[in-house]
Amino acid sequence: MNRHSILFKITLFFFIAFLAMTALFKVMYDSEFSSEQDKMRVHYHHIAMTIMKWRFGDDSKEMMIKALLKEKIEVIEEKNLYDKFDQREPMDHVSCAKGDFRIYKENQIRYMITPKNVGDILLKDTESTPIEVNYVWWLYASFVLILVLLFISIAVSLYPLRDLQRHIRRFGEGDLDESFKFEGKSEIAEVSREFNKTAKRIKGLIQGRAIFLRNITHELKTPITKGKLSLEFLDASRSKDILTNVFIRLELLTREFLQIEKITACDYDIEKKSYYVSEVLGQALDLLFLEPESIDNNLEDLILDVDFDLFAIVFKNLIDNGIKYGKGKNVRIDYQGDEIAFISEGDALEYDLEYYMQPFNKCDINPDNSFGLGLYLVDYIVQKHHFCFAYRHENGVNKFIIQLRKS
């Protein structure tokens, strides 16, 4: 059980409460038992005083026997029974004047033997009442039952949290149709209803965004294509070059919009298979229209479980990033340990890596051919694969690193 969970803390609370209640009732039982035992001793001390008045006072034996009968005490003349008790350890004793009166118990009846200086007298308590304080344990059992029922009630009330957590996880993983409804008026039921409302709103927003991006890219493709075809009929001129660059930038923007819409969609599933990383690199170079020998690397024997198309985009964006912003306009890929580093000459980044991983943030150097989505997409895809994306600047080179250890 997770020691940080609510159920664990409640279980710990009830366990401590159970221990404290057990200790409390044990003290109560001991106190009640001692109280009843003291009452019994007072009663037998009174009997002992009656015996002593006869033995060392002016009372006659008949007066003593009469007084004992009023206290429901009989004098037993059985010598064998006396000897039997005399050889046993007493259950208790009371002290009176010049001796100890020993108390015994047999078959729920208490007997008392007088001291030797009084005589060998065996007394029987005809109305022996046992010390009965077991009501304390019945009370304890009732409290334990209430405590257990209360714990079960709270645990059952919290159980839907597990289902709610599972549904929220599925929703976060992209199952936009996920819903959860818990009947009742408890706080968990309220949370489940609010979750359903929020899920519907988020689903609407995501679907609206997807429709918007798909529509706008679809509408842009047609005029871009027509414009590029029309340019072929124009004579070479400064205006043609400007228009060509405009259409290239519009096409690049449209393609990157489609990439971000596809990859960040909640319902996009990663299909991992084992691939040689050199094959992924080859696909990335094809996307960049680069020759395989243009990038130095040592990836020949490296195999990873990745989504081939997505990881090709990662390699493509990191290589493109190094070519655009590196001073030497070349990139080297180095695999060591559990890191794949994309290395290029250049100055250190002005801001932390997190700044450049935000959508539409980009370097100030040569920003004309980028819309700032490259590192954002790289980080998103790397996280989808449960890897880490990092950056270091060492000895005049920038290193954008994919850390293959689990994040």
Buried (B, 14 or more C-beta within 10 A) or exposed (E): EEEEEEBEEBBEEBEEBBEEBEEEBEEBBEEBBEEBEEEBBEBBBEBBBBBBBBBEEEBEEEBBBEBBEEBEBBBEEEEEBBEBBBEEEBEBBBEBBEBBBBBBBBEEEBBBBBBEEBEEBBBBBEEBEEEEBEEBBEEBEEBBEEBEEEBEEBEEBBEBBEEBEEBBEBBEEEBBEBBBEBEEEEEBBEBBBEBBEEBEEEBEEBEEEBEEBBEEBEEBBEEBEEBBEEBEEEEEEEEEEEBBEEBEBBBBBBBBBBBBBBBBBBEEEEEBEEBBBBBBBBBBBEBBEBEEEEBEBEBEEBEBEBBEEBBBBBBBBBBBBBBBBBEEEBBBBBBEEEBBBBBBBBEEBEEEBEEBBEBEBBBEEEEEEBBBBBBBBBBBBBEBBEBBBBBBEEEEBBBBBBBBEEE
